[in-house]
Amino acid sequence: MEVIRAWAVTPSIHQFRFSLSTMSRLILSALALLSLLPATFAAPSLTIQNEKLFGLGVEFNPTLKPSHFLNPGTERTVGEVTEFPLGSDLLSVPEGKKRLIVADNDVSRSYKRLSYFLTKNTKHTVTDVNSECQNESPALKKGVLIDKEHTFEKARALLIALAADPQNEVWVNSARSLPGLTKYLNIPGVNIASEHGTILIHDNVKMEVTLKEADDIRAELKKITEKYESAKISTKWAQNGAVYVHDPNTFEEMKPAIVEIEAFLKEKHPDFIHRQEEGKAYGEIKHKDADKGNFVDKLIATGRYYKAISLGDQATDEGMHIAMNLMNERTGTKNFHSVIVSSKDHQKTYAAHKLNSPKEVHEMLEALVLPVNKELLKVKITPDK
């Protein structure tokens, strides 16, 4: 009996080797099983969580359009929209309450130099064009905060002065990727929403989602740009989609390229769309439900803003205006203001109000700057070149 107990408690060398061999096989089998499921553990998140921004346990999915956006309200022309009353107290907030200011960015590239470069360099490569785009300095355009009189320096000073007030929360909400927003990234107190809300920078903290389909889309777009050399297309970086510009004189040459782009998306990535505004020599491929308005809707749903205003001048800004309008409907208030900055009477919009120019925008926003921060508005104006 003693011998049996000793054998049971103290395994032989043969048994010990057998146990190790069995254990090794089990471990290897488990590792092999795990290796078959990399996406379970490595898949990028499709939501952003930030308690300070959205609330405890709240998730923001930039590619999930709010259900109430299915009924966006009445679309009108700019000519039919009433002007936002300058000098009014529509944006005043009681002490201790928050005001949200969210605006489209204005820094865009002028394609005149690019067009000249492409015309004079008929043997250009895609690398040449990309290099030319990167070296090209941003040009002024009539937008929300910038025109010939109101340079970027003045717009920057205004944003700094607004952000210096703790009652204000200031956002630049853009369809552009972060490389296209470099001038805004170092403005103190100003937050950034990039690529239709899929990338956020709030209080210097970067949050983002990564849409895995974008890699394949960018690769295919590159092939198409190389195939249609006569269209003189240049691709630009975007994390969650793809962007291109082309010579303003090659709209006809672009048509077959666009047909190919859209056919590819329909077959391979039906959740993505090609978007190109009429008459503009650039386009983008984006998730069909990614929209600036999704982010604005999530922000104002937190309930921390007493007043809010959206300022935009393009079709991609309409979601912001819809979010403001629908919040008024849900709350039974008129505290959420949607403003299109445009003097184009036939332009379509959901905005409830309009301002005609950046000059009027500056007048309206400068009235919100605290007296103690007025000095921040004094800048040397750089003349348009």
Buried (B, 14 or more C-beta within 10 A) or exposed (E): EEEEEEEEEEEEEEEEEEEEEEEEEEEEEEEEEEEEEEEEEEEEEBBBBBEEBBBEEBBBBBBBBBEBBEEBBEEBEBEEBEEBEEEEEBBEBEEEEBBBBBBBBBBBBEBEBBBEBBEEEEEBEBEBBBBBBEEBEBBBBBBBBBBEBBBBBBBBBBBBBBBBBEBBBBBBBBBBBBEBBEBBBEBEBBBBBBBBBBBBBBEEEEBBBBBEBBEBBBEBBBEBBEEBBEBBBBBBEBBBBBBBBBBBEBBEBBEBBBEBBEEBBEEEBEEBBBBBEEEEBBBBBBBBBBBBBBBBBBBBBEEEBBBBBBBBBBBBBBBBBBBBBBBBEEEEEEBBBBBBBBBBEEBEBBBBBBBBBBEBBBEBBBEBBBEEBEEBBEBEEEEEE
